[in-house]
Structures are given as structure tokens and as C-alpha cells.
Amino acid sequence: MNEPTVEGRKLSRSFGWLALLGTLLVIAGVIGLVYTGVATLTSMLLFGWLLLVGGLVGLLHAIESRGTNYFWLGVVVAALNIAAGVVVIKHPEGTAEALTMFAALLFLTGGVFRLVGSVVVRGPQMGWTLLQGAFGLLLGLLVLFDWPHSSLYVLGCFFSLALLFDGLGLIAFGLGGRRIVSMVSGRLDETAPNSYEPITPPEDEQK
């Protein structure tokens, strides 16, 4: 077996693993959309553990770089990340409520700025910008009027949608990569010389 074929099979296997990972993410995203409350708590716990682990890693890095000008800054940032991670892990529901309120305010301010900006500028994309602004404003109002009950499903819905679209992207990338690798490997096999064909010496050597 020639080396290009072996490398092609390795690449095809790697793209297959990517497609499998994408399938798992899609399944997790669909389950999260069905059980948004569980997805919200799961995303909060993951967020808390990421903050905690990141803070511990930052603290170790700050200790290793002690004596530099940024030592105390690194310690303070790491301590804040650790404290925030502990709070999020211990109180995921309260954290979800606070983040949902923050998301609603972002939607509101973003929608208002888009609406005002599109009316003032009146560019070629005015209609599309108005639609985006109105959608953001409406979404912010819906989340805000249903708060704090909206914190049970908003973040989980966003988290699940992110998993779903990331999974679809990985599936498309993996399948497309496998298709390209198979096409290239097939052409290489067609153009590669047959190792079992006898080698004909030059005419001068035959004489």
C-alpha cells in the first residue's frame, strides 16, 4: 500500500470523527431545545466550571511569573474568576436570571440603536437594518416582560441552538472533507504506477 493511500485513509478517518462529533452536538442541541430548563442549568454549570478552571490556571501562571510587573494583576484577575466560578456553580438559577436580564437589555439597546441608526443614515440596507432592529427590540421586550420566568428557557435555548448549528457545521465539514479526500485518493491511485509491472531497462543497457 502506497503512502498517499495511507495518508488519505487517515484524513478520511479524521473527517469521519468530526462528522460523528457534529452528530453528537446536533443530538445534544435537539435534546436541549426540548428540555430548555435542563439546558439552562447545564450551560450555567459549564460556565461556572470554565471560570473556576480558568481562574486556577491563571493563578498558577501568575505564581510562575512572580517578580514581574503583571504579577498582582494576574492574581487579582484569577481570584475574580475563581470567585465568579464558585458563585455560578453554587447559584446557577440566580446567575441565569442575571444573565437573562443582561441579554434582554442587550437586545433592547441593540434594537433601538439599529432602528435609530437606520432612520438617521438611510443607507441602501435601511429596510434590512430596520427589520433587525425591530426584531431585536421585540425579542428584548418579550424576554424582559416574562422575566424571571424567561431565565428558565432563554439561555438554554441559545445554548442548544449554538450546539445545533455547530454540530451541523461539523457534519458538513466532515462529510465534505471525506468526499474531497476520497476524490483525491482515487485520482492518485489511477495515476500511480503499478508496482507489479516489470521494469524495462533502457535500450542501451539491453544492447
C-alpha positions in Angstrom: 0.0 0.0 0.0 1.5 3.3 -1.1 1.9 6.2 1.3 -0.7 8.6 -0.3 -3.4 6.0 0.2 -2.5 5.5 3.9 -2.5 9.3 4.5 -5.8 9.6 2.7 -7.4 6.9 4.9 -6.1 8.7 8.0 -7.5 12.0 6.8 -10.8 10.4 5.9 -11.0 8.8 9.4 -10.3 12.2 11.0 -13.0 13.8 9.0 -15.3 10.9 10.0 -14.6 11.6 13.7 -15.5 15.3 13.0 -18.8 14.3 11.5 -19.5 12.0 14.4 -18.8 14.8 16.9 -21.1 17.0 14.9 -23.8 14.4 15.1 -23.5 14.2 18.9 -23.7 18.0 19.1 -26.8 18.1 16.9 -28.4 15.4 19.2 -27.5 17.4 22.3 -28.9 20.6 20.7 -32.2 19.0 19.9 -32.5 17.5 23.4 -31.6 20.9 24.8 -34.4 22.6 22.8 -36.9 20.1 24.2 -35.6 20.4 27.7 -34.6 24.1 27.9 -34.6 24.2 31.6 -32.1 21.4 31.9 -30.0 23.0 29.1 -30.0 26.4 31.0 -28.8 24.8 34.2 -26.2 22.8 32.3 -24.9 25.9 30.5 -24.6 27.7 33.8 -22.7 24.9 35.4 -20.4 24.6 32.4 -19.9 28.4 32.5 -19.1 28.2 36.2 -16.6 25.4 35.9 -14.9 27.2 33.0 -14.5 30.3 35.1 -13.2 28.2 38.0 -10.7 26.2 36.0 -9.6 29.3 34.1 -9.0 31.1 37.3 -6.9 28.3 38.7 -4.8 28.1 35.6 -4.4 31.9 35.6 -3.4 31.8 39.3 -0.7 29.1 38.6 0.5 31.2 35.7 0.7 34.3 37.8 2.6 32.4 40.5 5.1 31.2 37.9 5.6 34.7 36.7 6.0 36.3 40.1 8.5 39.1 40.3 7.2 40.7 37.1 5.1 43.9 36.8 1.9 42.0 36.0 2.0 39.5 38.9 -0.6 41.2 41.1 -2.8 42.0 38.1 -2.8 38.3 37.2 -3.5 37.3 40.8 -6.5 39.7 41.0 -8.0 38.5 37.7 -7.5 34.9 38.6 -9.1 35.5 42.1 -12.1 37.2 40.4 -12.5 34.3 38.0 -12.4 31.7 40.8 -14.9 33.7 42.9 -17.2 34.1 40.0 -17.0 30.4 39.1 -17.8 29.4 42.7 -20.8 31.7 42.8 -22.1 30.5 39.4 -21.7 26.8 40.5 -23.5 27.4 43.8 -26.3 29.6 42.4 -26.9 28.6 38.8 -30.6 29.8 38.9 -29.7 33.3 40.1 -26.9 33.5 37.6 -29.3 32.5 34.8 -31.7 35.2 35.9 -29.0 37.9 36.0 -27.6 36.8 32.6 -31.1 36.7 31.1 -31.8 40.3 32.3 -28.4 41.3 30.7 -29.3 39.6 27.5 -32.7 41.3 27.4 -31.1 44.7 27.9 -28.6 44.0 25.1 -31.4 43.1 22.7 -33.3 46.3 23.7 -30.3 48.6 23.3 -29.1 46.9 20.1 -32.6 47.1 18.6 -33.0 50.8 19.5 -29.6 51.7 18.1 -30.3 49.8 14.8 -33.7 51.5 14.4 -32.4 55.0 15.1 -29.3 54.5 13.0 -31.2 53.2 10.0 -33.6 56.1 10.1 -30.8 58.7 10.5 -28.3 57.2 8.0 -30.9 55.9 5.4 -28.4 53.7 3.7 -29.0 51.1 1.0 -29.7 48.5 3.6 -32.2 50.5 5.5 -35.0 48.0 5.3 -32.9 45.1 6.4 -31.5 47.2 9.3 -35.0 48.3 10.4 -36.1 44.6 10.4 -33.1 43.6 12.5 -33.7 46.5 14.9 -37.4 45.7 15.3 -36.7 42.0 15.8 -34.1 42.8 18.5 -36.4 45.3 20.2 -39.3 42.8 20.2 -37.1 39.9 21.5 -35.8 42.1 24.3 -39.3 43.1 25.3 -40.6 39.6 25.3 -37.7 38.4 27.4 -38.0 41.3 29.8 -41.7 41.1 30.3 -41.5 37.4 31.1 -38.6 37.8 33.5 -37.6 36.0 35.7 -39.5 33.1 34.3 -37.8 33.6 30.9 -34.5 32.8 32.6 -35.6 29.1 32.6 -35.6 28.8 28.8 -33.8 31.7 27.1 -30.2 30.8 27.9 -30.9 27.1 27.4 -32.5 27.8 24.0 -29.5 29.9 22.9 -27.1 27.3 24.2 -28.9 24.5 22.4 -29.1 26.4 19.2 -25.4 27.0 19.4 -24.8 23.3 19.8 -27.2 22.5 16.9 -25.6 24.9 14.4 -22.0 24.0 15.5 -22.9 20.3 15.0 -24.4 20.9 11.6 -21.3 22.8 10.6 -19.0 20.0 11.8 -21.1 17.4 9.9 -20.9 19.4 6.7 -17.2 19.9 7.1 -16.5 16.3 7.9 -18.6 14.9 5.1 -17.2 17.4 2.6 -13.7 16.7 3.8 -14.2 12.9 3.4 -15.6 13.4 -0.1 -12.6 15.5 -1.2 -10.1 13.1 0.3 -11.8 10.1 -1.5 -11.7 12.0 -4.8 -8.1 13.0 -4.4 -7.1 9.5 -3.3 -9.0 7.9 -6.2 -7.1 10.1 -8.7 -3.8 9.4 -7.1 -4.5 5.6 -7.3 -5.4 6.0 -11.0 -2.2 7.9 -11.9 0.2 5.9 -9.6 2.4 3.3 -11.5 1.7 -0.3 -10.8 4.3 -1.7 -8.5 3.9 -5.2 -10.0 4.7 -4.2 -13.6 8.1 -5.3 -14.8 10.7 -2.6 -15.2 12.0 -2.5 -18.7 15.7 -1.4 -18.9 16.8 1.2 -21.3 17.7 0.2 -24.9 21.4 1.0 -24.3 21.6 -1.4 -21.4 19.8 -4.1 -23.4 22.5 -3.9 -26.1 
